[in-house]
Amino acid sequence: MAISERLSMDLPVIDLDVFRNRPRDSPEVQAECQKAADALIAYGALVLHDSRVSEHDNNVFLDLLEDYFAQPEEDLKKDERPELSYQIGVTLENTEKPKCAVDEPCLRVIERLDPSERPLDITAHSPDPKCRFFWRMVEPPPYETQFPGLNADNITPEAPHIKARWAPVMNQWGRSMKNAVEGLTEMAAIGLGLPAGTFKGAGTYGPHLLAPTASDLNKYGRKDTILAGFHTDLNFLTIHGRSRYPGLHIWARNTGKRIAVKIPRGSYLLVQAGKQLEHITGGLIKAGYHEVVVNDKTLDVIDLRKRRFPDRPLVRISSTFFWHLSSDYDLTPIPALAHQARQVRAEQFDLGKDEGEEVEYPAMKVGEQVQSELKHIALMAS
């Protein structure tokens, strides 16, 4: 698909089962890999089908996280590690700031959108009223990392009704999403004309994070409340399971339209491109902008859950996993992809689609890129 073609508002669905179950050199696999790469270039996002993914596992995970975040704040604070830039354990509400509120290139992106398609206003730069928990899903590197603060040990909550369930449930669901997204890294590499293991190998020792966010809908359940302000993710690929509450909006690179995300029931996951993927492709694939807000559909589900499950915590959990490149990996654009990125940019300009000033992607360690991004969102001291 040429990037200039008119794009549908529905995200492409990529079938990982085709890739897993058929010969790599088969036309079906090659076509599905090309479709994955095209989707990431055009949209910065896609829906991934993987029959190994269990909706039951996601529901068990959501139940656990609802119970965890329903605890009193003094219990949650025991799992907080600001000295590690909150890269492990819990981040409490009103801590993380949306980078776009003060980031000039990001503000220009918003300005170029039609007013009817813009995100809810974040210029007041209020911190997000969401909590988060980071649980690492990693293979320890066989070398001493230059970034130990980004590779700290996991924290298990102490509460008796949480502790025994925690590691088994987190690891089960985390493995499902990690396996799915690593399969997609291979598909995307092939579709971009690279060896299958290019990205997966670069992320072998990445500080991957199962990273559920939580929003207390008793406190923050009013229409047009921003739960997570307009932003991109700093990692390589972000993968999501279904949340129980709508409210995630994404902006496809080519449409300029706000898309309300609907992940199908069953073995489906949403994948979004992050800044590390943008960097290594020289901007051929752009990190996807998104927000989480309380909209009319969120309010409908709040009412439904109150009636059907009156004894359950009214907490919106995002079922999210951040897949990273290894912290010590040398992050620099792949020349062939950077060349293609310039061609796409020129094509877009000819179509009247201004993508703003050309971005430079200097060579750096992945860990340096992560630390720089963390300072922008107020999770790491400058």
N, C-alpha and C positions, 0 to 999 in steps of 0.2 A: 504494500500500500504506500503510495507516495504521500509524504507528510502534508502536501498541499491539498489533498482530497478533503472534501467536506466530512467532518467527523460527527459521528452519532453521539448523543448524550449518554448512551450506555457504554460502560467500559468493556473492552474486549475480554473474553473469557479464554484463558489459556489452560490446556489440559495437560497437567504433569504426568498423568497416567500414560499418555501416548509416548512421552519421552522415556518413561521408566520401563515400558513393556515392549517396545519395538526396537529394531536395530537402529543404531545411531545414524547410519548412512541411508536409511529408508526415506523416501520422499515425504511420508507423513511426518516423521520426526523433523526433518529439515524445514518443512513448511510451518510446523508448530513453533519451532525455534525462531524462525523469521518473524512470525506473528508476535511472539513475545518481545523481540527487540523493537519492532515497529510500534507496538503499544507503548513501550517505555519512552521511545522518542517522541511520539505524538501526544501522549497523555501524561506521562510521568506516573502512570498508575495502571493497574489491571486487576482482574479477578482471576484467582488461581484455583483450579480444581485438583484435588489430591484425595483419592479414595481412602488413603490411610488416615485422614483427619476425621475425628469423631466429634459430632456435635455434643454427645454425652460428656466427653472430656472437657469441652469448653464450658458446659453448664456446671459441672462440678467445680471447675476453676472459678467461675463467676460467683457461685455460692460461697466459696472459701473467702474470696476477696471482699464480698459484701460483709461477711461476718468480721473480717479483720478490720475494715475501715469503719465499722459500727462501734468499735471500742472507744473509750474516752481518750481525749487528746493526750493526757499524761501517760497513758500506756503506749500510744503510738510514738511519742517522743523518745521512748527508750530505743527505738530502732532507727533514729536519725543520726546521720554522720556528716555534718556540714564540713568537717575537716577533710573529708574525702570528696568534696564538691558534690555531695549527695549522689555519688555514682554507685552507691550501694545502700540498701535499706530504704527507709521511707523519706519522702519529701512532703512536708505538710502544706496545706493550702496557703495561698497568698505568699508563696516563696518564689516560684519560677515566673519570670517576666517574658511576654512575647517579644522576641527580638525585633520584629517588624515595626514596633511602635516608635523606635528611634533609628532604624536602619534606613538610610537614604535610598539605596537601590530598591529595597522592599517597598518603601512608601511610593516610589515611582511606579512599581508594578500595580499597586492599588489604584493610583491615579489613571493608569492606562485602561483600567476596566471601565465598562459602562457603569454609571452610578447604580443602576438596578442590579448589577451583578457583583457589587463590592461586598467585602466581608463586613461584619459589624465593626463599628469604630473602635480601634484600640489605641488611639493617639493619646489618651490619658495615661497610658503606660501603667495601668494598674496590674499588679501581679495576678496570675490566673488563680481562680478559687478552686483549684483541683489539687488533690493529693496524688502521690505516685509511689510505687514501690519498685525498686530495681533488684532483680534476682539474676545473678550471672549464670550463663549456660556456656561454659568455656572448656577448652582444652588447654591446660597450662603450657606455656611455651617452654621448650627445652633450653632456653637461654634466659639471661637476666634482662628483663624489660627495662627500657629507659623511663617507663611511665607506670611505676608501681601504684600510684593513686588511682589509676584507671583500671587496675587489675587486682582490686582488694578482695578479701574473702567474703563469702555470703553471710548474711545475718538471718537467723531464724527467730521469729517472734516467740515470746515466752508464754503467752496466755495458754492455759491447759486445753481449752476448746479449739485452739488454733494449731499449737505446736506439732502434735502428732500427725496432723493432716498435711502440714505445710510442704515439706520437701517432696513427698511422693506426688502430690497434686501439681505443684509448680513444675516439677521435672517432667511429668507425663505430658502436660499441655505444652510446655516449653520445647520438648523434643519434637512434638508434632509440627510445630510452626518452624522450628529450626531446620528440620529435614525438608520441609516443603520449600522454604526460601532458598536453601542451598541447591536444591534441584533447579529452581528457577535461575540461580546465578549461572549454572551450566548452560541452560537453554538460551539465556540472553547472550552469553559469550559466543555461542555457536552462531546465533542470529546476527551478531555484529561482526562475524568473520574471524573470530579469535579461537584459540584452542579452548576446549570445553572447561578445563580447570583453571583458566586465567584468574577469574574472580574468586572462585571457591578456594584456590590455593592461597591467594592473598589474604583470605580471611580465616585461615585454619586456626590461628591463635587469637582471633579477634575477641574483644571483651563484649560478647553478645549478651544482650539483656532482655529477659522477660520483664516487661515494663508496664504493668497495668496502671491506669490512672483511675481515680475515684472522685466523683462529684456528689456531694450531699444534696439530694434534690429536695429535702425538707427545707434547707437553707437557701439553695440556689436554683429552685425549680420554677422561677418566674420567666415568662416569655422574654426572649431576646437577651437573656443572661449569657455572657461569654464564659464558657467553661475552659476553653483553650483558645487563646487569640491567634489570629492569622499568622502562620509560620511555615517554615520547612523543617525537616528533620536533618540532624547533623551526620547521621550514620550512612550506611551504604544502601540498604533496603529496609523498609519497615513493613511488617506483615501483621495483619489484624484478623482475629476471629470476630464473629458476630457479637455486638453489644446488645443488651436487652432494650436499650433506649436509643432511638434515632437522634440525630443532631450533628453527625459528621458531614461537613461539606468539603469538597475538593475542587480545585480549579485545574482543568486540563490545559496543558500548555497552549493548545491550538484553538480552543473554542472561546476563551475569555468568559466562559459561562460558569456559574456556580452550580456544581452537581451535588445533589443530595445522595449520599452513598446508601445503596441497599445491597447488602451481601445476601445472596440466595441461601436458603436453608440447606443443611446437609454439609457435604465435604468441600466447602468453598471458603476462601480467604481473600482478603483485599491486600494488595501489595502496592507500596508507593516508593518512588525513587527518593533517595536522600542525597545530601551534599557530597559524600564521598564518591558516589557513582557519577554525579555531575562533574566532579573534579577529574576523575580518571578518564572520563570520556571527553574532556575538554569542552563540556557544555553541549555535547550532542544530545545527551539525556539531561534534562533539567530536574532538579529537586522539586517535588510537587508541593504546592501551597495548599494548606488546609486549615480549617477551624472546627471547633466543637462548640455548639450553641444550643440553647433551649429554644426549640421552635414548636409549631403547632402539633407536629407528630410526636415530639417528645412529651408534650402535655397530655396527649391522648393515651400514651403508654403509661405515664405516671398514674392517671386515673384508673386505668385497667389494672395495674399492679396493686394499687391500694385496695381495690375490690377483691381481686383474686388471691392475693398473698398479703393479707393485712399484718401478718406477724413477721414478714421479712423486712430487712433494712431497705430504705428507699435511697439506694446509692447507685449512680450510673458508673459501671465499670467498663473501661475500654480493655479489650483483650488484645494487647499489643506486644510485639517482639521487635527489638532493634538489632539488626544484623550488621556487624562492623567488620571492616578490614582490620588486620592485626595492627596494634598500636605502633610497632616499630617498622612497619612497612613504609617504603619510600613512595609517597603519593605524588604522582606526576602524570600529566595527560599522555595517553597512548597516541603517538603521532598520527596514525591513520584515522583514528576517530576524531581527533582535533581538526584534521583537514575536512572530514565530512561535516563536522559541526559548523565550520565556516561556510560551507556550501548551503547547508540548511538555513543558516541565519540569513544569507543573501537571498535565498528563495523566499523566505518569510518577508523580508523587506520589500521585495518586488511585488508581493501580494498585498502590500500596505500594512503589514503587521510589524510594528516597531517593537523589538524586544529589548530596547534600552541600550545603554552603553555596553560595549564588548567587555566581557569579564576576563581578567587575567587569572590563571591557575598556576601559581608558582610551586615549584618542587618543595615538598616538606614531608616530615614524618606524619603519619596518620594521627599519632598522639598529639602533635602540635596543633593540627587542625581541630581536633576535639577540644583541646584546652582553650583555643581561641573562641570557639563557638560557645563553650560553657560560660565564659566571661560575659558574652553578649546577653545571655539569658539569666544572669545574676545567680548562677549556681557555683561559680568559682570566683574568688577574690582576684581583682586585677593586680 
